[in-house]
Amino acid sequence: MARLFGELLFELARSLIGSLLERAVLRAGAWLDARLPGRRTRIVVGLLLGIAAYFLIPVLTGLLGL
């Protein structure tokens, strides 16, 4: 029973954190999009953020044990 309750709490926490993180990323993207002047700048910044995410997401999931 305790294991089931723990699993349910873990799933609830993961979904809440995931939705909050998704909102934060979308808000930060909209803020950044308004501040970047040109198309080339947006492409370069997008590529840099994509490369950073490519390396950081596996590290964070490994640290969290997901």
Secondary structure by P-SEA (a helix, b strand, c coil): caaaaaaaaaaaaaaaaaaaaaaaaaaaaaaaaaacccaaaaaaaaaaaaaaaaaaaaaaaaaacc
